[in-house]
């Protein structure tokens, strides 16, 4: 199980300071750049992180648009030589197949991960929007993503086992909303801890606030990695 550290801080300088403090783990962790940071800081943020260390870069943009627009965006993103990108599975099989085909045509493409259901949803809120059962819909989206050539999906810890049993061997699952040692859930509804994520079989976990809000983020990362062994 790999650790992705979410860089959801209020300024580029705060992000770069955190990254510098985590340099000792550059071969062990992934860094997640979300929508806020990418809109604010752009490509230069990725470039400056690479000057600090050889971290794996996960660009969490959750692309969702018509297929050709998504492809155009992906073709530009691929030029950044990142290691992982998120899109929405609900963009449909046509879009996912188009991106998957393009990824196969370029050297060293990023992993393409399709979001099944945002972890900010609880069962009631999800039903209001999608008029569907959350768990069964997440499984349906995962199967569609698998059939469409995605490398994996994003889902909560609660859907991992069902998705793993319904998709091909090696299909990856990334789990956000991890509170490693029982911290508060904040704006996430479907959260879990390290033990639950390991038991479920998550391949990647995303942790943000418990790391970057601590006075010693490096020590927290070290503790998390030790628990992943």
C-alpha positions as CSV (number, residue, x, y, z in Angstrom):
1,X,0.0,0.0,0.0
2,X,1.4,3.4,-1.1
3,X,1.0,6.6,0.8
4,X,-0.1,9.8,-1.1
5,X,0.4,13.0,0.8
6,X,-2.3,15.6,-0.1
7,X,-0.7,19.1,-0.6
8,X,-3.9,21.0,0.2
9,X,-2.2,24.0,1.8
10,X,-3.0,27.7,1.6
11,X,0.0,28.9,-0.4
12,X,2.7,27.5,-2.7
13,X,5.4,28.4,-0.2
14,X,3.7,26.3,2.5
15,X,3.5,23.4,0.1
16,X,7.2,23.7,-0.9
17,X,8.2,23.9,2.8
18,X,6.3,20.8,3.5
19,X,7.8,18.9,0.6
20,X,11.3,19.9,1.7
21,X,10.5,18.5,5.1
22,X,9.5,15.2,3.6
23,X,12.4,14.9,1.2
24,X,13.8,11.9,3.2
25,X,10.8,10.0,2.0
26,X,11.0,10.9,-1.7
27,X,11.4,7.3,-2.8
28,X,8.5,6.1,-0.5
29,X,5.6,8.5,-1.0
30,X,3.5,10.2,-3.7
31,X,2.5,13.8,-3.6
32,X,-1.1,14.7,-4.5
33,X,-1.6,18.1,-6.1
34,X,-5.3,19.0,-6.0
35,X,-7.5,21.4,-7.9
36,X,-7.0,24.3,-5.5
37,X,-3.2,24.2,-5.7
38,X,-3.0,23.5,-9.4
39,X,-5.4,26.4,-10.3
40,X,-3.4,28.7,-8.0
41,X,0.1,27.6,-8.6
42,X,0.0,25.9,-12.0
43,X,2.7,24.0,-13.7
44,X,5.4,25.9,-11.8
45,X,4.4,24.0,-8.6
46,X,5.3,20.7,-10.2
47,X,8.6,22.1,-11.5
48,X,9.6,23.4,-8.1
49,X,8.7,20.2,-6.4
50,X,10.9,18.3,-8.8
51,X,13.8,20.6,-7.8
52,X,13.4,19.4,-4.2
53,X,13.2,15.7,-4.8
54,X,12.3,12.8,-7.0
55,X,8.7,12.4,-5.7
56,X,5.9,10.6,-7.6
57,X,3.4,13.3,-8.6
58,X,-0.4,12.6,-8.4
59,X,-2.5,15.2,-10.2
60,X,-5.9,15.0,-8.7
61,X,-8.1,17.1,-11.1
62,X,-11.0,14.7,-11.5
63,X,-11.6,15.6,-15.2
64,X,-15.2,15.4,-16.2
65,X,-16.4,16.8,-19.6
66,X,-17.3,15.6,-23.1
67,X,-14.8,13.0,-24.4
68,X,-12.9,15.1,-26.8
69,X,-12.4,17.9,-24.3
70,X,-11.1,15.4,-21.8
71,X,-8.8,14.0,-24.3
72,X,-7.4,17.5,-25.2
73,X,-6.8,18.2,-21.5
74,X,-5.2,14.8,-21.0
75,X,-2.9,15.3,-24.0
76,X,-1.6,18.5,-22.3
77,X,-1.4,17.0,-18.9
78,X,0.7,14.1,-20.3
79,X,3.4,16.6,-21.3
80,X,3.9,17.3,-17.6
81,X,5.2,13.7,-17.1
82,X,3.2,13.2,-13.9
83,X,2.6,9.7,-12.5
84,X,-1.1,9.6,-11.8
85,X,-4.3,11.5,-12.8
86,X,-7.9,11.3,-11.8
87,X,-11.0,11.5,-13.9
88,X,-14.7,10.9,-13.2
89,X,-16.0,7.4,-14.1
90,X,-19.4,9.0,-14.7
91,X,-17.9,10.8,-17.7
92,X,-18.7,7.5,-19.4
93,X,-17.0,4.6,-21.2
94,X,-16.4,6.6,-24.4
95,X,-14.3,9.2,-22.6
96,X,-12.5,6.6,-20.6
97,X,-11.7,4.4,-23.6
98,X,-10.5,7.5,-25.5
99,X,-8.1,8.4,-22.7
100,X,-6.9,4.8,-22.2
101,X,-6.2,4.5,-25.9
102,X,-4.2,7.7,-25.9
103,X,-2.3,6.6,-22.8
104,X,-1.2,3.5,-24.6
105,X,0.2,5.6,-27.5
106,X,2.6,7.6,-25.4
107,X,5.8,6.7,-23.4
108,X,5.5,6.5,-19.6
109,X,1.8,7.5,-19.3
110,X,0.4,8.4,-15.9
111,X,-1.9,5.9,-14.1
112,X,-5.5,6.8,-15.0
113,X,-7.8,6.5,-11.9
114,X,-11.5,6.9,-12.2
115,X,-13.5,8.4,-9.4
116,X,-16.5,6.2,-8.5
117,X,-18.2,8.3,-5.7
118,X,-16.8,11.2,-3.9
119,X,-16.1,10.4,-0.2
120,X,-17.9,13.7,0.8
121,X,-21.1,11.8,0.0
122,X,-23.0,9.8,2.6
123,X,-25.7,7.4,1.5
124,X,-28.5,9.9,1.7
125,X,-26.7,12.7,-0.2
126,X,-25.6,10.3,-2.9
127,X,-29.1,9.0,-3.4
128,X,-30.4,12.6,-3.8
129,X,-28.0,13.2,-6.7
130,X,-27.7,9.8,-8.4
131,X,-30.9,8.1,-7.4
132,X,-28.9,5.0,-6.7
133,X,-27.5,2.9,-3.9
134,X,-24.0,4.2,-3.2
135,X,-22.2,0.9,-2.7
136,X,-23.8,-0.8,-5.8
137,X,-23.2,2.3,-8.0
138,X,-19.6,2.5,-6.9
139,X,-19.1,-1.1,-7.9
140,X,-20.9,-0.5,-11.3
141,X,-18.7,2.5,-12.0
142,X,-15.6,0.5,-11.1
143,X,-16.6,-2.3,-13.5
144,X,-17.2,0.2,-16.2
145,X,-13.8,1.8,-15.6
146,X,-12.1,-1.6,-15.7
147,X,-13.8,-2.5,-19.0
148,X,-12.8,0.9,-20.4
149,X,-9.1,0.4,-19.8
150,X,-8.6,2.5,-16.6
151,X,-5.7,1.5,-14.3
152,X,-7.9,1.8,-11.3
153,X,-10.5,3.7,-9.4
154,X,-11.0,6.0,-6.4
155,X,-13.4,4.9,-3.8
156,X,-13.9,4.9,0.0
157,X,-12.5,2.0,2.1
158,X,-16.0,0.6,2.4
159,X,-16.3,-0.2,-1.3
160,X,-12.8,-1.6,-1.8
161,X,-13.4,-5.3,-1.3
162,X,-16.5,-5.4,-3.4
163,X,-14.7,-3.6,-6.2
164,X,-11.6,-5.8,-6.0
165,X,-13.8,-8.9,-6.3
166,X,-15.6,-7.5,-9.3
167,X,-12.6,-6.3,-11.4
168,X,-9.6,-7.8,-13.0
169,X,-6.5,-8.9,-11.0
170,X,-4.2,-5.9,-10.7
171,X,-6.9,-3.3,-11.0
172,X,-5.9,-0.6,-8.6
173,X,-7.9,1.1,-5.8
174,X,-7.0,4.4,-4.3
175,X,-8.7,5.4,-1.0
176,X,-9.0,9.0,0.1
177,X,-10.4,10.2,3.4
178,X,-7.9,8.2,5.5
179,X,-7.6,9.4,9.1
180,X,-4.6,7.1,10.1
181,X,-4.9,7.3,13.9
182,X,-8.6,8.2,14.5
183,X,-8.4,11.9,13.7
184,X,-11.6,13.9,12.9
185,X,-13.3,13.4,9.5
186,X,-13.7,17.1,8.6
187,X,-15.6,17.4,5.4
188,X,-15.3,13.8,4.5
189,X,-18.2,11.4,5.2
190,X,-16.8,7.9,4.5
191,X,-13.5,7.9,6.3
192,X,-11.4,5.0,7.6
193,X,-8.1,4.4,9.4
194,X,-4.9,2.6,8.4
195,X,-6.0,-0.8,9.8
196,X,-9.3,-0.7,7.9
197,X,-7.6,0.4,4.6
198,X,-5.0,-2.4,4.9
199,X,-7.7,-5.0,5.6
200,X,-9.8,-3.9,2.7
201,X,-6.9,-4.1,0.3
202,X,-6.4,-0.5,-0.8
203,X,-3.4,0.0,-3.1
204,X,-3.0,3.7,-2.5
205,X,-4.2,5.8,0.5
206,X,-4.5,9.6,0.6
207,X,-3.7,11.5,3.8
208,X,-3.6,15.3,4.1
209,X,-4.6,17.2,7.2
210,X,-3.2,14.7,9.8
211,X,0.2,15.2,8.2
212,X,0.5,18.8,7.2
213,X,-1.3,20.2,10.3
214,X,1.1,18.4,12.6
215,X,4.0,20.3,14.0
216,X,6.3,17.5,12.8
217,X,4.9,16.2,9.5
218,X,8.0,14.1,8.8
219,X,7.5,12.2,12.0
220,X,3.9,11.5,11.2
221,X,4.8,10.2,7.7
222,X,7.4,8.0,9.3
223,X,4.9,6.6,11.7
224,X,2.4,6.0,8.9
225,X,4.9,4.2,6.7
226,X,6.0,2.0,9.6
227,X,2.4,1.0,10.0
228,X,2.1,0.1,6.3
229,X,5.0,-2.4,6.5
